[in-house]
Amino acid sequence: MQIRSRLTIQFVGIVALILLISYLVTYFFSAKYRENHFYEGLRNRATTTGQLLFKVNQISPSLLKIIDQNKKSSLTSENITVYNSKNEQVYTNNDSLNFDTTNGLLNRIRVNGELRWHQGDYTIIGIAYGDPGNGIVITAGAIDSFGNSQSSNLAIVMLISFFVILGVVGLSGWIYAGSALRPINRIIDKTKNISATNLSARLDEGNKKDEIAVLSATFNQMLNRLESTFQLQKTFVANASHELKNPLTVITSQLEVILLRERTPEEYKKTIDSVLDDIRDLNEVSLRLLDLARLNSDEIEINFKQTRVDELLWQCKEELQERQPDYKISFSLDLPEDEKKLIVLGNEYLLKTAFLNIMDNACKFGDDKEVIISLQTIENHVTVLFKDNGIGIKQSDLPNIFEPFYRATNVVGISGHGIGLSLVEKIIRLHKSSIKVNSKSGEGSLFTITIPAAF
């Protein structure tokens, strides 16, 4: 069921409930008022009969009966009966009608002074007339034809108005719901035209205040993220293809050239060594691309465990110097007395990847191929500083160094792919840590990584 139909039905249901309660309350109080008014008339009739019978000497019971029977104001099927102290009937204006009045009922009337009850269609009142000691009881009863007719008419009017009002409310609710949902329908029509090839389209945010405007703004923000993600994927694929294409092209060219004619063993060996270097380079690019793609995935699951940062740095030094023996890696460690302060909650493989990338860059871009690593524990954090005396980074390049495949303008001619620092930044962010860079062109760089301590 559409929202418009559901809203209309709910609106009609609420109004129907309110109307029903209002009509029931109105009918109830109207019936009570009519009934009280009729009882009041019966009491007046009974009192008048008592006064004429006992206080006017010239009127006898037979004369009073003739007067009552000829009254135009008599009620429908009226019966007025008078009982003495011995519960004997001393007067009735209608011999053809008798009410069930037992001695017990008459005695209760004397005790209470007045009683009201119903017998079939008849409404009856009983009163103790005159002084309490005389024991006279007068009962008066009749059918409230006029009141019942009024109640029936009122019920019919209420029933007709109930359905007429519900019809009007249903039509009004349908129109109002359509008007209220019109902005949402515009959003639906607009979103139908948005696709992967048209992510630049945006929704109208209207007055930027109501819920529809908030919905449009939220949807636009989602489109911004999607467009950014799609653009990042396109850039990633294009750059990855380029980075993989270059070493493959070089390998293919070298093998084609070596096969053009017979070569000496030394030439074959030289070509094989060159191809092997290119394959190693290709393998490194592939691994970094895989790591970068994995870190960009929203579904990544990383296992964190307690890891000592100083031990991790020593492992990185040994691994890097094994690959590059000419690199110089120095330590300036300020170790705390409590070794627990050096423990962080992290993924050992990813942290090693981040540290190795920074250390490799520091040595690769430095004339002395040296990096100085400092370790500090400040409050509840472990801070690692990587200082080099290399070519540094221009101020114009600093905002972009963590972008995938971005390479600073002063590193042209130095081997690299622009993946390392992007990988580092994502790893540090996944560990809810921070990385800062201070650098000037020609004066070296200082990378500072701050990681929350596990304890």
N, C-alpha and C positions, 0 to 999 in steps of 0.2 A: 504494500500500500504506500502511495506517495505521501510525503510529509504534508502536502497541502490538504489532502483528504483526511489524514490523521489529525491534523490540527483542527480542521473544521468539526470533525466528530467529537474531539475532546472539548472544544468550545461549546458545542451544542449540548453535550453531556453535562458540563458544569452549569450552564444556564438552566437546563432542565431540572437539575437537582435543586438549584436555588429557587426556581419557580415552584417546584413541587413542595418544598418545605414551606415557602411563603404561603401558598394556597392552602396547605393543610392547617397551618397555624391560623390563617384567616377564617377558614371554615369552622375550625374548632371553637374559636372565640365567638364567632357569629352564632353558632348553634347554642353555646352556653348562654349568650346574651338573650337569644330568642326564648330559650327554655326558662331562664330566670324571669323574663318579662311575662311569660305565660303563667308561671307559678304566681307571680304577683297579681295577675288578673283573677286567678282562681281564689287567692286569699281574699281579695276584695269582694268577690262574689259570696264567699262563705261568710265573711264578716257582715256584709249587708243583709244576708238572709237571717243571721242571728239577731241583728238589731231589729229587723222587721218582726221577727217571730217573738222575741222576748221583751222588747222595749216599747212596741206600739200595741196598745191594748185592743185597738179596733180591728187588728188584722189577726184572723185565725189561720191555722195551718191550711185549711181548705181554700180560703181566700188567697193566701200567699201562693198556693200551687197554681191557682188560676192566673195570678199576676205573672208568675215565672214562665208559665207556658205560653203566654201571649207577648212576652218581651221580644222585641226584634234583635236585641243585643245578645240573645242567648248563644252560647258556644255550641259547636257541633257535638251532638250526643252528650249534652251536659247532664250531669247528675250531681245534685247537692242533697246531702243527707245529714240529719241532725240526730244525735244520740244523747240520751240522758245519762245520769250517773250510774244507772243500772245496765248500761249498754243496750237499752231498748230504743228502737227507732221511733222518734216522735214526729219526724217530718222527712219527706223526700219529694222532689219536684219531678221525678221520672220513675214511675212504677215499673217501667219495662226494663230498667237497667239496674243491676246491683253489682257493687264491687265486693271483692273478698275482704271483708273487714272482720276479723276475729276479735274476741275479747282481749286477747293478748296485744293485738295491734292497737286497739283503742286505749288500753291502759298505758302503752308506751307513748302514745300521743299526749296523754294527760301528764306523764312524767316529763317528757321533752318539750312540751308546749307546741311543737310542730314537727311533722314528718312529711317527706316527699317520696313518692315511688311511682313506678310504672306498672301497668297491667295491660299487656297486649299493646294496642295502639293508644291506650288512654294514659294521660298524665294526671296524677292524683295528688292532692295535698290534704293533709289532715291537721286541724288546729284545735287547741283547747280554748273554748270560747268563754269570755267573761272571767269571773273570779275563779281561782284555782280550786276553791272548795265546792263549786257547784257541779263539777264533773261533766259538764256539757262538752261534747266533741262534735265538730262539724267537718265532714269530708266533702270535698268538691273535686270533680274530675270531668274531663272532656277530651276530645280529640283535637289536637292543635293543627287543624287543616291549613290555616293560613301560614303558620310557621313552617309546616312541612313543605308547603308549596314554595315558600321563599327559599328554603334550603335546597329544594330540587332545582329551582331556577338558578340559584347561585352556583350549584355544582355544574349545571350545564354550561353556564357562562364561563366558569373557570376552565372547564374541559376544552371548550372551543377556543378560548383565548390562549390556553396552554399550547395547543397545536399550531395556532396561527403565529404566536410569538416564536415558537421553535422553528417554524418555517422561515420567518424573517431573519432570525438569528443564524440559521444555517446558511441562507443566501449571503447575509452580511459577512459571516465568518469565512465563507469560501472566497468572497471578493477580497476581504482583508488579508487572508492568508496568502492569496495570490500576489497582492501588493507587497506584503512583507518578504515573500520569497523571490520577488523579481530580481533583486541584486544577486542572489545565489544562482538563479538561472543564468544571469549574465556571466557570472564566474564560470559556470559549467560550459556555456557556449564558447567562452574565451579559451578555456583549458583544452577544449577539443582540438584547437588549432595549434597547440604546443606539442612539439615532438622533439626527438633527439637532434633533428636538423634545424630546429627553430626555437632553441632555448633562450634566445634573446628577448622574446615576447614577455611582457609583464602585465599584471592585472591592475585595473584602476582601483586605487585605494580610497577613493571617495573623500569623505571629510576627515579621515584618519583618526576618528574618535570612537565610532560605534563598533559593535562586534563584527559586522561585515567588513569594515575597514581593517580591523585587526586580523581577520581571516585572510584577506587579500595580502596584507603586509607579510603575514607568516608564510603564505604560499610564495610570494615574491622572494623572500629570504631563502626558501627551499630551492627555488629556481636558480638563485645566485650561486648556492652551493653546488647544485647539479651542473650548472654551466662551468663553474670553476673546475669541478672534478673532470668533466668531459674534456675541457681544454687541457688540463694537466695530463690526462691519458693520451690525448693526441700528441702533445709535446713529448711525453715520455716515449711513446712508440716511435715517433720520428727521430728523436735523439738516440734511442736505443738502436734503431736500425742503422743509423749513421755510424755509431760507435762499433757495432758488430761488423759493419760492411768494410770499414777501413782495413782491419787486420786480415780479414778474409781475402780482400782484393790483393793485399801485399803478398799473402801466402800463395795465392793462385798465380800471381805474376812471376814470383820467384821460381815456382815449380815449372811453369811453362817455359821460362827462359833456360833453365838448367837442362830441359829435355830437348832443346833445339839441336843440340849436338853432343858429341861425347865430351866428357869433362875429366879432369884429373881427379884423383881421390881427394886431394886437398880442396879442390873447388866444390866437390860434392859435400865434403864435411863442413865447409864454410856455409854452404847453402842450407844444409840440414840444421846447423846451429842457429842460423838466422830464422828459419821457419819455426824452430823450437821456441825461440824467444817470442815470436809473434803468437804462437799457440798459447804460451804462458800468459801473455798479455791478454789474449782473447778469453782465456779461462778466468783471469782476474776480473775482467769486465763483466763476464757472464755471472760470476758469483755475486758481484756487487749489485748488478741489476736484479738478480733474484732476491737479494736481501732487501733492496729498496722496494721492490714490488710487494714483498711480504709485509714490510712495515707500513705500506700504504693501504693494505687491506683492512677493512673494518672488522673482519672476522678473526683477526690474529689472536692467538692464545699464547701468552708468554708465561713461562714458569719462573717465578722469582724465588730466590733462596738467599740465605745469609752468605755474604761474600766479603772477604777482607780486601780492601782496595790496595794496600801496599803489596800484598802477595800477587795480586792481579797485574800490577805495574811491573813487577820483576819478571813475571811470565811474558809480558809483552816485550820487555827489553830483550830477553833471551831469544824469543821467536823472531823479532825484527832483525837483530844482529846476526842471526843464523842465515837470514835471507840476504841481508846487506851488511857484510862484515866491516865496510868502511864507515858505517854510521856510528856517531859518538852519542851515547845516551848517559847523561849524568843525573844523579839524584841529590836533592836537598830536602831530606825528610825531617819533619818536626813531629816525632812520634809521641803520643801521649802515654802516660803511665798506665792508664786503663786501656788495654788493647780492644775492648769492646767498642770503643769510640771509632775504630777504623772499620767496623763492620756495617755494610749497607745491605738493603734488601733489593736484589737485582738479578738480572739474567747474566750469568758469567760470559757466555759467548758474545752477547750483544755489547756488553761493556768493553770486552777485549777488542771487539771490532772498532768501537769508537776510539779507544785509546790508541790502537795501532794506526788508525787513519791519521790522527792528529800528529803522532810521533813521526810517521812516515813523511807527512807533508813538511813538518818542521825541518827534518834532515834534508829532504829532497830540494827544498827551496833555499837552503842556507849554503853560503860559500864554504863554511867549515863543517857542514853536514853534522851539526851538533844540536841537541835539544836538552834543555835543563828542566827537570821535573821536580816540582815542589809539592809537598803534601802537608796539609794543615787540617786540624780539627777545631772548628769554631762553633761553640754552642752545640747544637744538635745536628751539625752538618759536617760532611767531609769535603774539603776543597782541594782539587788537584789543579796545579798550574803548569802549563807547558810553554816554556820561553825559548825562542830561537833568535838568532842574529842574521836572519835571511833577508830576502829582498823586500819583505813587508807587503802590505796591501794598501792600495790607494783608497782614499776616503770615499771616492765615488763608487768603488767596488764593494765596500763593506756591507751595504744593505742587501746585496744580492748573493753573497758568497754561499749561503745555505740553499740556494735554488738548485734544483737538479740540473746537471750538465752545464752549469754556469762556470766559466773560467775567467779569472781576473785578466785585465789587459796586459799586465806586466809578466805573465808566465808563458807568453807565446814562445814556442821552441822548446819548452820543457814538457816531457811526457806526462800525460794525465788525461782524465776523462771527465772531470767535473762532477763525479758521483760521491766521492768520499765525504765531504763536509755535509752534503745533504743527508747522507746516511747517518752521520754523527748527530746532527740536529734532531732527527726523528727518534734515534735511540735515547738521547738525553730526555726528550719530551715524554717518551713512553715511561721513563723512570721517574716522572714528576720532578725532574731536576732542571738546572739552568746552565746555559753556556754563554759566556761573554767573550768578546774579542776586542783587544786594544792593539792597534797597529798603525804604523806610518810607513809610507813607501821608503825603502832603503834603510829602515831602522829596526827591522824584525817585527815579530808578532808575539802577543801573549794571549793564550787561550786559557780561560778559567772555567772549570766545571765544578758545580756545587751539587752534591748529592745528599739527601736526608739520611742521617744515620739510622740504623735499625733499632738501636736502643736509646 
